[in-house]
């Protein structure tokens, strides 16, 4: 090889190594609290391209492209160089959110791949005035009738002890019958072996969307003096089934779970899942170790949705942690043109399983975690939940965070809290003091 070719080859390898060594991401936010804008007020996004491998130093000389969408249906886009922070000014004239996505381009004009090479910024205007589809007049009647019917059928419980690596923990699988024609509620339950009757709180774990086994951590059972922990399966499956068993369910009988029977009020997957969860909790409350005082429910995504439902329909629930909660504001895109989430297309019947309509019945304290870039569970629906919960609420809102996933370095986060609802549906969003 000639000296000239050798030099060129070395230069290309060095350039490729340099490109590979980059760890590009963005930092940024808005010119004020991202949830406190007013409709029609200017919203200013300020975004900087940085290299994490160089102590988050700003990166110059790269081409950036941005796109603005929003709950108002309007779009805009532009481009800029990274030599200075990118400023995008916009507004929204109705209650709702604007979304600004920024990408960096490579030397071929292609977007640099990967979630961290993108900024996904969101800001809301008059967010406490975002309205859902009207709550059905017979919403409470439909649910209360179904729950009363289930409770009228005696439970047949199968409870079998299973191996636990910690001998201080009693671990079992359970199966509980519902109404005739419905499959059972299933899962695992555990408590300390030496627990005395009437001494333990119940903690309910509701897994999110997906498939597979959901084991209970023995350390959680023994935490803080001991707990009854019940982990409820998603669709009444065998909680101890093999990987092949769960995969077969996921790709066959339960394929497209939560997208079945969307024009039925009570035969869709969500309604039936909530009923199984309620039955499982009904069973847990029969355990003699329960202290008859405390029931904590919690989960993320579909697990957050399930937790909200348990808190809404079982008044014994004393606290609810609902993070990145799914199935909120199901009519938002179809009826109101808001940015769509990963949700079933709205039908009238889906108003009965929309968690925003569960919310007024939730009287216990609720802890929320919201990703403002989460368009599996759009932020518009999360704001409606915050406003409509019947009890006190704490909410942390995270900028540039998607469905439990961060897109870059730590970006602004804000916290808010309020007391119990006064029933008027009117809420003023007030940031917590820092």
HUNORWO-V510208 format. One record per pair of residues at least 4 apart in sequence whose C-alpha atoms are under 8 Angstrom apart, sorted by the first residue. I is the first residue (numbers start at 0). J is the second residue. If there is no record, write none. Layout:
[[I	J] [I	J]]
//
This chain:
[[0	4] [0	5] [1	5] [2	6] [3	7] [4	8] [5	9] [6	10] [7	11] [8	12] [9	13] [10	14] [11	15] [12	16] [13	17] [14	18] [15	19] [16	20] [17	21] [20	52] [21	50] [21	51] [21	52] [22	50] [22	51] [22	52] [23	48] [23	49] [23	50] [23	51] [23	115] [23	116] [24	48] [24	49] [24	50] [24	51] [24	115] [24	116] [24	117] [24	118] [24	406] [24	407] [24	408] [25	46] [25	47] [25	48] [25	49] [25	115] [25	116] [25	117] [25	118] [25	406] [25	407] [25	408] [26	46] [26	47] [26	48] [26	49] [26	118] [26	407] [26	408] [26	409] [26	410] [27	44] [27	45] [27	46] [27	47] [27	118] [27	120] [27	410] [27	411] [28	33] [28	44] [28	45] [28	46] [28	120] [28	398] [28	410] [28	411] [29	33] [29	42] [29	43] [29	44] [29	45] [29	122] [30	42] [30	43] [30	44] [30	45] [31	35] [31	36] [32	36] [32	413] [33	121] [33	122] [33	123] [33	398] [34	122] [34	123] [34	124] [34	125] [34	126] [35	123] [35	124] [35	125] [35	126] [35	428] [36	40] [36	42] [36	122] [36	123] [36	124] [36	125] [37	94] [37	124] [37	125] [38	90] [38	91] [38	92] [38	93] [38	94] [38	124] [38	125] [39	90] [39	91] [39	92] [39	93] [40	90] [40	91] [40	92] [40	124] [41	88] [41	89] [41	90] [42	88] [42	89] [42	90] [42	122] [43	86] [43	87] [43	88] [43	89] [44	85] [44	86] [44	87] [44	88] [44	99] [44	120] [45	84] [45	85] [45	86] [45	87] [46	84] [46	85] [46	86] [46	118] [47	57] [47	81] [47	83] [47	84] [47	85] [48	57] [48	58] [48	59] [48	81] [48	84] [48	103] [49	55] [49	56] [49	57] [49	58] [50	54] [50	55] [50	56] [50	57] [50	58] [51	55] [51	56] [58	81] [58	82] [59	80] [59	81] [59	82] [59	83] [60	80] [60	81] [60	82] [61	80] [61	81] [61	82] [61	103] [61	104] [61	105] [62	78] [62	79] [62	80] [62	81] [62	103] [62	104] [62	105] [63	78] [63	79] [63	80] [63	81] [63	101] [63	102] [63	103] [63	104] [64	76] [64	77] [64	78] [64	79] [64	101] [64	102] [64	103] [64	104] [65	76] [65	77] [65	78] [65	99] [65	100] [65	101] [65	102] [66	74] [66	75] [66	76] [66	77] [66	99] [66	100] [66	101] [67	73] [67	74] [67	75] [67	76] [67	97] [67	98] [67	99] [67	100] [68	72] [68	73] [68	74] [68	75] [68	97] [68	98] [68	99] [68	338] [69	73] [69	74] [69	91] [69	95] [69	96] [69	97] [69	98] [69	337] [69	338] [70	95] [70	96] [70	97] [70	336] [70	337] [70	338] [71	91] [71	92] [71	93] [71	95] [71	336] [71	337] [72	336] [72	337] [72	338] [79	85] [80	85] [81	85] [90	97] [91	95] [91	96] [91	97] [91	124] [93	124] [93	125] [94	123] [94	124] [94	125] [94	126] [94	127] [94	128] [94	129] [95	123] [95	124] [95	125] [95	126] [95	129] [95	337] [95	379] [96	121] [96	122] [96	123] [96	124] [96	126] [96	378] [96	379] [97	121] [97	122] [97	123] [98	119] [98	120] [98	121] [98	122] [98	372] [99	118] [99	119] [99	120] [99	121] [100	117] [100	118] [100	119] [100	120] [101	117] [101	118] [101	119] [102	110] [102	111] [102	116] [102	117] [102	118] [103	110] [103	111] [103	116] [103	117] [104	108] [104	109] [104	110] [104	111] [105	109] [105	110] [105	111] [111	116] [112	116] [113	117] [114	406] [114	407] [115	405] [115	406] [115	407] [116	406] [116	407] [117	406] [117	407] [118	399] [118	406] [118	407] [119	372] [119	399] [119	400] [119	406] [120	371] [120	372] [120	398] [120	399] [121	371] [121	372] [121	398] [121	399] [122	371] [125	129] [126	379] [126	382] [126	383] [127	382] [127	383] [127	386] [127	425] [127	426] [127	427] [127	428] [129	379] [129	382] [129	383] [130	383] [131	328] [131	330] [131	331] [131	355] [131	380] [131	383] [132	328] [132	330] [132	331] [132	334] [132	350] [133	350] [134	138] [134	350] [134	351] [134	356] [135	350] [135	351] [137	141] [138	142] [138	351] [139	143] [140	144] [141	145] [142	146] [143	147] [144	148] [145	149] [146	150] [146	274] [147	151] [148	152] [148	178] [149	177] [149	178] [149	278] [152	177] [152	178] [154	175] [154	176] [154	177] [154	282] [155	175] [155	176] [156	173] [156	174] [156	175] [156	176] [156	282] [157	173] [157	174] [157	175] [158	171] [158	172] [158	173] [158	174] [159	171] [159	172] [159	173] [160	169] [160	170] [160	171] [160	172] [161	170] [161	171] [161	172] [162	170] [163	168] [163	169] [163	170] [163	217] [165	217] [166	192] [167	191] [167	192] [167	193] [168	189] [168	190] [168	191] [168	192] [168	217] [168	220] [168	221] [169	189] [169	190] [169	191] [169	192] [170	187] [170	188] [170	189] [170	190] [171	187] [171	188] [171	189] [172	185] [172	186] [172	187] [172	188] [172	238] [172	239] [173	185] [173	186] [173	187] [173	188] [174	183] [174	184] [174	185] [174	186] [175	183] [175	184] [175	185] [175	278] [175	279] [175	282] [176	181] [176	182] [176	183] [176	184] [177	181] [177	182] [177	183] [177	184] [177	275] [177	278] [182	235] [183	235] [183	275] [184	231] [184	232] [184	234] [184	235] [184	275] [184	276] [184	278] [184	279] [185	231] [185	232] [185	235] [185	236] [185	237] [185	238] [185	279] [186	229] [186	230] [186	231] [186	232] [186	235] [186	236] [186	237] [186	238] [187	214] [187	215] [187	229] [187	230] [187	231] [187	238] [188	215] [188	227] [188	228] [188	229] [188	230] [189	215] [189	220] [189	226] [189	227] [189	228] [189	229] [190	194] [190	220] [190	221] [190	225] [190	226] [190	227] [190	228] [191	220] [191	221] [191	225] [191	226] [191	227] [194	198] [194	199] [194	225] [194	288] [195	288] [196	287] [196	288] [196	289] [196	290] [197	287] [197	288] [197	289] [197	290] [197	291] [198	288] [198	289] [198	290] [199	225] [199	226] [199	227] [199	288] [199	289] [199	290] [200	225] [200	226] [200	227] [200	289] [200	290] [200	291] [200	292] [200	293] [200	294] [200	295] [201	226] [201	227] [201	228] [201	229] [201	283] [201	289] [201	293] [201	294] [201	295] [202	226] [202	227] [202	228] [202	229] [202	294] [202	295] [202	296] [202	297] [203	228] [203	229] [203	230] [203	231] [203	280] [203	294] [203	295] [203	296] [203	297] [204	228] [204	229] [204	230] [204	231] [204	296] [204	297] [204	298] [204	302] [205	230] [205	231] [205	232] [205	233] [205	296] [205	297] [205	298] [205	299] [205	301] [205	302] [205	303] [205	305] [205	306] [206	213] [206	230] [206	231] [206	232] [206	233] [206	298] [206	299] [206	301] [206	302] [207	233] [207	298] [207	299] [207	300] [207	301] [207	302] [207	303] [208	233] [208	300] [208	301] [208	302] [209	249] [210	233] [210	245] [210	246] [210	249] [211	242] [211	245] [211	246] [212	238] [212	239] [212	240] [212	245] [213	230] [213	232] [213	238] [214	230] [215	219] [215	220] [215	228] [215	229] [215	230] [216	220] [217	221] [218	222] [219	225] [219	226] [219	228] [220	225] [220	226] [220	227] [220	228] [221	225] [221	226] [222	226] [227	288] [227	289] [229	283] [231	276] [231	279] [232	236] [232	238] [233	272] [234	272] [235	275] [236	240] [240	244] [240	245] [241	245] [242	246] [243	247] [244	248] [245	249] [246	250] [247	251] [247	252] [248	252] [248	253] [248	254] [249	253] [249	254] [250	254] [255	259] [256	268] [257	267] [257	268] [257	269] [257	343] [258	267] [258	268] [258	343] [259	267] [259	268] [260	266] [260	267] [260	268] [261	267] [261	343] [261	346] [261	348] [261	349] [262	267] [262	346] [262	347] [262	348] [262	349] [263	267] [263	348] [263	349] [264	270] [264	348] [264	349] [264	351] [265	270] [265	271] [266	270] [266	271] [267	271] [268	272] [269	273] [269	352] [270	274] [270	352] [271	275] [272	276] [273	277] [273	305] [273	308] [273	309] [274	278] [275	279] [276	280] [276	305] [276	309] [277	281] [277	309] [277	312] [277	313] [278	282] [279	283] [280	284] [281	285] [282	286] [284	289] [284	291] [285	289] [292	315] [293	315] [293	316] [293	317] [294	315] [294	316] [294	317] [294	318] [295	316] [295	317] [295	318] [295	319] [296	306] [296	309] [296	310] [296	316] [296	318] [296	319] [296	320] [297	302] [297	303] [297	306] [297	319] [297	320] [297	321] [298	302] [298	303] [298	304] [298	305] [298	306] [298	320] [298	321] [298	322] [299	303] [299	304] [299	321] [299	322] [299	323] [299	324] [300	304] [300	321] [300	322] [300	323] [300	324] [300	325] [300	376] [300	402] [301	305] [301	324] [301	325] [301	326] [302	306] [302	321] [302	324] [302	325] [303	307] [303	320] [303	321] [303	322] [303	323] [303	324] [303	325] [304	308] [304	321] [304	324] [304	325] [304	326] [304	354] [305	309] [306	310] [306	319] [306	320] [306	321] [307	311] [307	319] [307	321] [307	354] [307	357] [307	358] [307	361] [308	312] [308	354] [308	357] [309	313] [309	316] [310	314] [310	315] [310	316] [310	317] [310	318] [310	319] [310	360] [310	361] [310	362] [310	363] [311	357] [311	358] [311	359] [311	360] [311	361] [311	362] [312	360] [312	361] [314	362] [316	363] [317	363] [317	364] [318	363] [318	364] [318	365] [319	363] [319	364] [319	365] [319	366] [320	365] [320	366] [320	367] [321	365] [321	366] [321	367] [321	368] [322	366] [322	367] [322	368] [322	369] [323	367] [323	368] [323	369] [323	370] [323	373] [323	376] [323	402] [323	403] [324	376] [324	381] [325	375] [325	376] [326	342] [326	352] [326	353] [326	354] [326	376] [327	353] [327	354] [327	355] [327	376] [327	380] [327	381] [327	384] [328	353] [328	354] [328	355] [328	379] [328	380] [328	383] [329	342] [329	343] [329	344] [329	345] [329	349] [329	350] [329	353] [330	334] [330	335] [330	344] [330	345] [330	346] [330	350] [331	335] [331	336] [331	337] [331	338] [331	339] [331	380] [332	336] [332	337] [332	338] [332	339] [332	340] [333	337] [333	344] [333	345] [337	379] [338	374] [338	377] [339	374] [339	377] [340	374] [340	375] [340	376] [340	377] [341	374] [341	375] [341	376] [342	375] [342	376] [345	349] [346	350] [348	352] [349	353] [350	356] [351	356] [352	356] [352	357] [353	357] [354	358] [354	384] [355	359] [355	380] [355	383] [355	384] [355	387] [357	361] [358	384] [358	387] [358	388] [358	389] [359	387] [359	388] [359	389] [360	388] [360	389] [361	388] [361	389] [361	390] [362	388] [362	389] [362	390] [362	391] [362	419] [363	389] [363	390] [363	391] [364	390] [364	391] [364	392] [364	393] [365	388] [365	390] [365	391] [365	392] [365	393] [366	392] [366	393] [366	394] [367	392] [367	393] [367	394] [367	395] [368	394] [368	395] [368	396] [368	397] [369	373] [369	378] [369	381] [369	394] [369	395] [369	396] [369	397] [370	378] [370	396] [370	397] [370	398] [370	399] [370	400] [370	401] [370	402] [370	403] [371	377] [371	378] [371	396] [371	397] [371	398] [371	399] [371	400] [371	401] [372	377] [372	378] [372	398] [372	399] [372	400] [372	401] [372	402] [373	377] [373	378] [373	400] [373	401] [373	402] [373	403] [374	378] [374	401] [374	402] [375	402] [376	380] [376	381] [376	402] [377	381] [378	382] [379	383] [380	384] [381	385] [382	386] [383	387] [384	388] [385	392] [385	394] [386	424] [386	425] [386	426] [387	420] [387	424] [388	392] [388	419] [388	420] [389	419] [389	420] [389	421] [389	422] [390	418] [390	419] [390	420] [391	416] [391	417] [391	418] [391	419] [391	420] [392	416] [392	417] [392	418] [392	419] [393	414] [393	415] [393	416] [393	417] [394	414] [394	415] [394	416] [395	412] [395	413] [395	414] [395	415] [396	412] [396	413] [396	414] [397	410] [397	411] [397	412] [397	413] [398	410] [398	411] [398	412] [399	405] [399	406] [399	407] [399	410] [400	404] [400	405] [400	406] [401	405] [401	406] [405	409] [413	430] [413	431] [414	430] [414	431] [415	428] [415	429] [415	430] [415	431] [416	428] [416	429] [416	430] [416	431] [417	428] [417	429] [420	424]]
//
